[in-house]
């Protein structure tokens, strides 16, 4: 995906589901989600162990979250071995972009997302790319 195409998707998006969002401020998922809130995105936590994170209701699954509101970006903070199942769940809700965070790689899941016509980014940080492409 070109930087211009990614920039356009990030500008158009309003809601980001953060799968694996931790309520612990020291965790990368918390910092990224807090940054995304600060720059204007609506965060939808997906973590079955917590009813609320960052002031937003948390959902057990992406499917549950998608029943409540449209999801533009699915940001995945799960280990690579679990990413494929999350990508499959994301494909079913048809976001405009799937994002696998730093260290998360699954080539087969990438192929499935691309085959479904959904752009996917792997092994990169959404907050870092957002800052580089759009600034704070």
N, C-alpha and C positions, 0 to 999 in steps of 0.2 A: 504494500500500500504506500502510495506517495505521501510525503508530508502534507501536501495540499489537500488530498482526499481525507487524511486523518484529521486535519485541522477543521475541515468542513463538518465531519461527523461529530467532533467534539463541540463545535459551536451550536449545532442543531440539537444535541442531546440535552435533556432536562433532568432525567431520572437515572440514577446509577444504583443497581443492586450490587451490594458488596457481599459476596459469598465467603463465609469464614471470618467476618468482621468480629474482632475481639473487643470487649469492653475495657481492656487494659491499655491505658495511655502509652505505655512503653512499646506496644506491639506495632509493627509497620502498618498493619491493616487499619488501626485506629488513626494513625497519623495521616495516612492517605485519605481516608474517609473524612476526617476533620478538614483537611485541605479542600477537598471537593465541595464540602458544605460551604466553606468560607468563600469559594469562588462562584457560588450560586447554584450548584446542583442539589437536587433532592436525593438524599441517601435512603436506600432501602436495605437495612441490615438483613442478612440471611444467616441466622445462627440459632439452631433449635434450643440452645442452652440458656438463652437470655431473652426476656420479654421486651426489653428496650435497650438500645445502644445509641449514644449521641442524640438523645431526645427523640428518636424515631422508633416506632414499633418494629420489633424484629419478627421475622417469619421463619418457620421451620424449613421451607423449601422455596425454590424459585417459583414453582407453580402456584403456591399459596400467595406469594407476593404479587404475581402477575394477575391474580384474580382481583386484587385490590386496586392496582394501578398499572399503567403501561410502563414497561421497563425499556429504556433506550440502550443502556450499556450494562453488561454483566461483567463485573470485575471480580476475578477469582483469586482468592487467597487460600488455596488448598494445595497440598503436596501434589507433585506430578502424577503419582499413581492414582489419585482421586479426581484429577482434572477431567478425564474423559467422561465420567458420569455427569459432572457438572455441565460440561459442554453439551452433552446430549439433552439435558434438561433445559439448557438455554436455547438450543435449537428449537425445541418445542414451543417456546414462548416468543420466538422471532424478534430478538432485539436487533438494533441497527449495528451493534458491535459487541464482540466478546473479547475480553482482555484477560490474559493470563499473566499474573504478576512476575516480578523478577524470580528466576529460579524455577518457574513452572513451565514445563515443556511437555507436549504430547502431540507428536506428529500425526498420529492417526485421528485424534480429535480435531486437529487443525484441518485435515482433509475432509472430515465429515461436515464441519462448519462451512468450509468453502464450497463443498458440494451442495449445501443447502442455500448457498448464496449469501451467507452471513460473513462479513469480514471478521478476521480474528488476528489478534496481536499476541505474541508469546514472549516470555522472558524479558519483559520491560515493565517499568513502573508508570502507571497512569498519571500520577502526580508530577513526576519528572517530565514526561512527555508533554503534559498540559502546560507546564511552566515554559518549556522550550518553544512550544507552538503558539501559545496564546498569552503567555505571561500571567501574572497573578491577577 
